[in-house]
């Protein structure tokens, strides 16, 4: 049991926590207030990642922020879907434009 404790403590010191920069400063940005704002920021991050011009340290941070934004957007969409299910008697019906 002492070995697993030692192993976990050594692995914890090898890299900074995901919510801290290499210098130890917190890097967590607040999530946007709306789905639309989160999607806009996510699209900008993807564009930056696709460009291949980000330095490696910024690349990791952009990826982590993108994962946060993606989870936020998914949760907002799920909440809307759940509300639609309630309105349609717990059955999600296909949407057809009028």
C-alpha positions in Angstrom: 0.0 0.0 0.0 2.9 2.4 0.7 4.1 1.8 -2.9 0.9 3.1 -4.5 0.9 6.1 -2.2 4.5 6.9 -3.3 3.7 6.3 -6.9 0.7 8.6 -6.9 2.6 11.4 -5.1 5.5 11.2 -7.6 3.1 11.3 -10.6 1.4 14.3 -9.1 4.6 16.3 -9.0 5.7 15.5 -12.5 3.1 17.8 -14.2 1.1 20.8 -13.1 -2.5 20.3 -12.3 -4.8 20.7 -15.4 -6.2 24.0 -13.9 -2.8 25.6 -13.3 -0.2 26.9 -15.6 3.4 25.7 -15.5 4.2 28.7 -13.2 1.5 27.6 -10.8 -0.9 30.4 -11.6 -4.6 29.5 -12.1 -5.7 29.4 -15.7 -9.4 28.6 -15.4 -11.5 31.1 -17.3 -15.1 31.4 -16.4 -17.6 29.8 -18.8 -19.6 32.0 -21.0 -23.1 33.0 -20.0 -24.7 31.6 -23.1 -24.5 28.7 -25.5 -24.0 31.1 -28.4 -21.0 32.8 -26.7 -19.5 29.4 -25.8 -19.9 28.2 -29.4 -18.3 31.3 -30.8 -15.3 30.9 -28.5 -15.1 27.2 -29.3 -15.1 28.0 -33.0 -12.3 30.5 -32.6 -10.2 27.9 -30.6 -10.7 25.3 -33.3 -9.6 27.7 -35.9 -6.5 28.5 -33.9 -5.8 24.8 -33.4 -6.3 24.0 -37.1 -4.0 26.8 -38.2 -1.0 24.9 -36.6 0.5 28.2 -35.5 0.0 27.9 -31.7 3.1 27.1 -29.6 3.0 23.8 -27.8 2.2 25.3 -24.4 -0.7 27.3 -25.8 -1.9 24.3 -27.8 -2.5 22.3 -24.6 -4.3 25.1 -22.9 -6.5 25.7 -26.0 -7.4 22.1 -26.1 -8.3 22.0 -22.4 -10.4 25.2 -22.8 -12.1 23.6 -25.9 -13.0 20.5 -23.9 -14.5 22.7 -21.2 -16.5 24.7 -23.8 -17.6 21.5 -25.5 -18.9 20.0 -22.2 -20.7 23.3 -21.5 -22.4 23.3 -24.9 -23.4 19.7 -24.6 -25.0 20.3 -21.2 -26.9 23.3 -22.5 -28.2 21.3 -25.5 -29.1 18.4 -23.2 -31.1 20.8 -20.9 -33.0 22.1 -23.9 -33.7 18.5 -25.1 -35.0 17.6 -21.6 -37.3 20.6 -21.6 -38.7 19.6 -25.1 -39.3 16.1 -23.8 -41.3 17.5 -20.9 -43.3 19.7 -23.3 -44.0 16.8 -25.7 -45.0 14.3 -23.0 -41.5 12.7 -22.3 -41.2 11.8 -26.0 -38.7 13.5 -28.2 -40.3 14.0 -31.6 -38.4 14.9 -34.7 -38.5 18.6 -35.6 -39.9 19.5 -39.0 -39.7 23.1 -40.2 -43.0 24.7 -40.6 
